[in-house]
Amino acid sequence: MDDPYVELSVKQFMELFLPGDGLSQEHLEKIGNFSKVPLDGREKDMYSPMKMMEVCELKYAIKITADHPESSEDSSKPDLSMYRTDVGENAWTITNGSGVHSAKAAWGWIIMPIEIKNKLRADPFEDTSQLRASEDNDGRSSRAQLIKYVAEVQARQHRTSVFSLFIVKNKARLIRWDRIGAIVSKPFFYVRDTPSVEKDGCTNLLNYVYKIASASAQDQGYDPTVIRLSEDDPLLLKLMKCGIIGAGAMSDGHRT
């Protein structure tokens, strides 16, 4: 593929990668919309309202990871990160009083990184008739961030692909990355004055998160040929004894 980025409509993107039913109309109405997202304020002020994407009953959580890198050696961290709440919680939980919505960017456990910008020029792609990578400095910086996040996830997890979400002011893009490039959705408004447009965009955003949360591990991008070792597996114990991996490898942010 000459160009590493291919653009699809949101409908095409969802049908190709995340088919099946989305949230019920009743559930969508219960969640509401994103009208409380402050579009003209600071970027950080957009984080908490975006947590309404969280689908708690599916044992997944969206945490604010913008201020908590995994280690002092690596300062990179997504603004928000999607985690499972039934495994790996010790790796990303923070106990220093930062609040229940905050977490560490534990790359070994992130399902989906989410990046948020409050300037339209920070869109990593140009909104033209044909998808093009932005040459604006802010756009290039955003794209580099997204690539960095995906690289960190793929370096620590057995992945064939990684979903991500990019939000810039009142627009969003869905992205699926593999080791060749990325499939990018056309941008859509999740907040806008036109009620019908806003409703469609809000539904797209909520269904994207919901479908990833309810998808199988393989559809989420995990390599189906890899089986996670149990803590008492003889091979794991042997690797620990030889010093190849640390004794806390199953709980400190590494997916074995």
Buried (B, 14 or more C-beta within 10 A) or exposed (E): EEEEBEBBEBEEBBEEBBEEEBBEEEEBEEBEBBEEBEEEEEBBEBBBBBEBBBBEEBEBBBBBBBBBBBEEEEEBBBBBBBBBBEBBBBBBBBEEEEEEBBBBBBBBBBBBBBBBBBEBEBBBBBBEEEBEBBEBEBBBBBBEBBBBBBBBBBEBBBBBBBBBBBBBBBBBBBBBBBEEBBBBBBBBBBBBEEEEBBBBBBBBBBBBBBBBBBBEEEBBBBEEEBEEBEEEBEEBEEBBEEEEEEEEBBEEBBBB
